[in-house]
Amino acid sequence: MTLFVIIMTHSADECPTANSRVRKLLSNESQEVTKLGAKVGVTFLIGPLMGATNHQSYAVVEAPNIETVTDLMFRSGLIQWNKVDVVHALTVDEAVKHMKDLQPIL
């Protein structure tokens, strides 16, 4: 399984604090996204979390590949009111292992 960080950003007019349509979507889906994730093969390790003031949400997930995470973003509808960035993440130990194979450039 591979680690991914999901960063979702919405505009102020799409914020659930201001937009009743999005608020309703979020209220109905907040518990469902982790259940849907389990169905499609995405395990939530951290989150989903909401930034208190920056119009962003975050999650750390484990999935077999980025396509599975992308599938979850589509199926959940989160892409309809968020810009979604999915970042392939490494643990520090994994990153150090990769660095050992690289020659410094400076």
N, C-alpha and C positions, 0 to 999 in steps of 0.2 A: 504494500500500500504506500501511497505517496502523500506527503503533506502539502496542503494548499492553504493560503490565506485569502479569504474573500473580503474585499473592500467595496462596500456599496455606498454610493454618493447620490443624494437627491437634492434638487433645488429647494429653495425656501417655499415656493408655491406648491411643491409636491410633498412638503413635510407633513407627517401625520398630525403634528400639533396645530397646523393651519388648514389642512385640506380634509374635509369631512369624508370624501370618497376614499382617500388613501387611509385615513384613520380606520374606516370600516374594514378595508382590506387587511390592514395590519392586525386589527383586533380578531378577525376571523382566521388569519393564517399564522399568527405568532407561534402557536403550539404545533401547527401542522407541518411547518417546514422541516423540522427535525424528523418527524414521522415519515414524511415523503422522502427525505434524504436516506433514511434507512431502507426504504423500498427500492430506491434506485442505486444504492451502493455507496452512499456518502455518510460517513460517521462524523458528527459534530464533536470535536474535542473541547473547543472553547466557543461559547456563544450560541446563537447570535447575540451580539452586544450592540447597544446603541450609544453613539457619542452623545454626551449631554448637550453640547452646544454647536457642533460642527456639521450637522446634516450628513453624518456618515454612520454606517453600521459595519460591524466586523465579525468574522468567524474564522476559526481555525478548524479545518476539516481534514479527514483522511479519506482518500478515494483511490480507485485503481488507476485513474487517469484524468486529465483535464476535461475530456469530453463528458465524463460522468458528472463532473461539477457543473459544466455548462448546461447539460440536460436538466439538472436540478434547478438552475436559475430560470430556465424557460418554463418548466412544468409548474414551478411555484408562482410564476408571474412577477417575481422580483425585478426582472428586467423591464417591466412596464412602467416603473416609476423610479428606477435607480440606474445610474451608470455603474456597471459591475466590472471590477478588476479581479481577476483570479491570478494569484502569484504562486508559482511553484516554490515551495519553501524547503530549506535544508536545516537540519539541526547543526549546531556549531561543530560537533564532532564530524558530521558528514562534510561540512565545508572545509574543515582542516584537512581531512583525508584527500579531498580534491586538490587543495592548495599544494600538497606535497609533490604532486605531479607537475606543477607549473614552475617554470623558470621566472624569477623576478624580471620585470622589464625596466626597473630603475635601480 
